Amino acid sequence: MKILYATRLFSGLETSFESGIWAPTGVPTIYKIIDELDKKHETRFIFSAKDNGDGYFSTWVKKNDYISTIAGLDQSVRVLSGINFFPKWIARKPAMFLREIRQMFVIILEILRFKPDVIYCDHANIILAAILARCQHCIPVVFRAMGVYPFMRQTLTPVSMIHRIYRWAYKSPFSLVICTQDGSGVELWLDNALGVGVKSKVLLNGVDKITITRILDKKLQLISKKHNIILFVGKLEKYKGCYEFIESVLLLLKRKNTKVHALVIGIGSEQKQLMKLVEKAERIDNFTFIDRLSHDQILAAHELSDIYVSMNHLGNLSNANLEAIQSDDCMVIPRPQPDIGVDVETNNLLLGAVVNVPINSPKKLSDSLYDLIHHKEKRLIMSKEISIKKQSFLWSWDERISAEMSLLENLVLGSVE
């Protein structure tokens, strides 16, 4: 099978392409499917530098397109440069528009040369995917969504030209839409956004088995003897609920006889401001901020912690949260938002096994944390309940990637249901 795979250049892939050695980080949904396609099928890998997006940190500054073989991958990769391709005197917004036109043109030329059996495009290439799906019917076009973001939801009731363009794109006659189940309300969005008769599949991400390292990172060693460790793992961006977390812990520390230590793992544009809040409250000794940890050390952090908190406004079945579930953590997450579908499925899967609090409410989060800290038996019951519930829906990454590969292979055979 010949596949043209066009996706955004994710920051977790950049270091591999810079070094020439395949050692991806982050976005396991992306790099694991790349591994499988590379092994089993003739694939043209095209990565588009997009230079923008919430929480998107890019170090890719190459002016020209980049084609290279990578140690660890059998097939070469091609990275299309972003706005750096154009002269600096062109303003950013016009450069971004020209970037999209140029990248689409390059990918179309590659399709004509390569003649793939399947064209696979992510949301960063949705306009191209829409054009291909509408202008030709001989090659199946797969639209791959990583979840639903506010902009995607806004296009359902368009108020601007860009909204209308994207709404038109989502209504295209794709051969298949594959969407990650991340708790963002994907089912409701798919029902309203896709064209009539377009087939879609919603897949929860996989999660690896827990293997705890015996050698702790030095920063983890320093907090290993702390009491009541509360863990937060994720990008330090507003939509991740990082401010609610920090503020709730600061409120908690104002209560008498309450000893807690907050462990924050992640980086983002709000990191410095969050640390300033902690310093201003003179509570730096009660917080540990760690930018990055290896996967086995993050699992060790779960083992050390008493409570795991995720206040993600956009959905709470992320990879980080699936690892918390796999670790049988005592979890505090937001209440569902049924009006937009966010965390409705999360609630269905975890009902009774987690504590739910409203988003944007540090006080109520703090109250819930106070209750859990002073009731160890409740934490143990929640951990036991989650260990039971997870057996009905968690699956391994091997199973997850195999399911997506089967969808692509069956599409070529004409047997996708």
Secondary structure, 3 states (H helix, E strand, C coil): CEEEEEEECCHHHHHHHHHCECCCCCCHHHHHHHHHHHHHCEEEEEEECCCCCCCCCCCCCCCCCEEECCECCCCCEEEECCHHHCCCCCCHHHHHHHHHHHHHHHHHHHHHHHCCCEEEEEHHHHHHHHHHHHHCCCCCEEEEECCCCHHHHHCCCCCCHHHHHHHHHHCCCCCEEEEEECCCCHHHHHHHHCCCCCCEEEEECCCCCCCCCCCCCHHHHHHCCCCCEEEEECCCCHHHCHHHHHHHHHHHHCCCCCCCEEEEECCCCCHHHHHHHHHHCCCHHHEEEECCCCHHHHHHHHHHCCEEECCCCCCCCCHHHHHHHHCCCCEEEECCECCCCECHHHHHHHCCCCEEECCCCHHHHHHHHHHHHCCHHHHHHHHHHHHHHHHHCCCCHHHHHHHHHHHHHHHHHCCCC
